Amino acid sequence: MSRSAAILAGGAAVLLAVAIYVVKHMIPARSFTAQARQIGNEVARQLSELRPDLTDAQRAMAGAIVAAQAAEETDSGNTPAWVRGWNFSNLTAGPYWHGATVTAGDTAPDASGNYIPISQQFRAYSSLAAAVSDYITALGWTPYRAARDALFAGDAAGFVAALHAGGWFTAPLADYQSAVAYYLPKAQDALG
């Protein structure tokens, strides 16, 4: 092989390695299993720094619960907020949010309790790590502290009930709990 052919082959190998890295680490996963791994592992990683008092098993369970919630919030990885902005929890961009946003469809209850389509501004993040960090910060806000405590205790039903009580989501509690309960064992399997 000539020197120029070897250089071209080496360059192609580098480009392939970069492409693989981008696909694995910089583009939100669309399959549930890949999404659950990405989110669950990042939650556990950040909790190891923020809450060293939690055991590995507690951090893994918290990661699985959040991954199960993310599956419900993102329609298993298909919402624009996730695909275009790493937003796995559908955190909206309220008046205090000064970062990037993704505009997407959502639903909200009207005065009669019927769900109607609306347009919503969701927070957008530059990475999954940034999204998880913001999510964990949000769980520390007063309305969601009980949810954070239930999450750290590994109580998925209590976590969802406390999120609902704090106003995190408007869907019927039983439906949301059923969805998280459905996805939780799948998230645990994905995380190994």
QUINORVEN-V491847 format. One record per residue. N is the residue number from 1. SS is DSSP state (@ for helix, = for strand, . for the rest). Layout:
BEGIN
N&SS  N&SS
END
This chain:
BEGIN
1&.  2&.  3&@  4&@  5&@  6&@  7&@  8&@  9&@  10&@  11&@  12&@  13&@  14&@  15&@  16&@  17&@  18&@  19&@  20&@  21&@  22&@  23&@  24&@  25&@  26&.  27&.  28&.  29&.  30&.  31&.  32&@  33&@  34&@  35&@  36&@  37&@  38&@  39&@  40&@  41&@  42&@  43&@  44&@  45&@  46&@  47&@  48&@  49&@  50&@  51&.  52&.  53&.  54&.  55&.  56&@  57&@  58&@  59&@  60&@  61&@  62&@  63&@  64&@  65&@  66&@  67&@  68&@  69&@  70&@  71&@  72&@  73&@  74&.  75&.  76&.  77&.  78&.  79&.  80&@  81&@  82&@  83&@  84&@  85&@  86&.  87&.  88&.  89&.  90&.  91&.  92&=  93&.  94&.  95&.  96&.  97&.  98&.  99&.  100&.  101&=  102&=  103&=  104&=  105&=  106&=  107&=  108&=  109&=  110&.  111&.  112&.  113&.  114&.  115&=  116&=  117&=  118&=  119&=  120&=  121&=  122&=  123&=  124&.  125&.  126&.  127&.  128&@  129&@  130&@  131&@  132&@  133&@  134&@  135&@  136&@  137&@  138&@  139&@  140&.  141&.  142&@  143&@  144&@  145&@  146&@  147&@  148&@  149&@  150&@  151&@  152&@  153&.  154&.  155&.  156&@  157&@  158&@  159&@  160&@  161&@  162&@  163&@  164&@  165&@  166&@  167&.  168&.  169&.  170&.  171&.  172&.  173&@  174&@  175&@  176&@  177&@  178&@  179&@  180&@  181&@  182&@  183&@  184&@  185&@  186&@  187&@  188&@  189&@  190&@  191&@  192&.
END
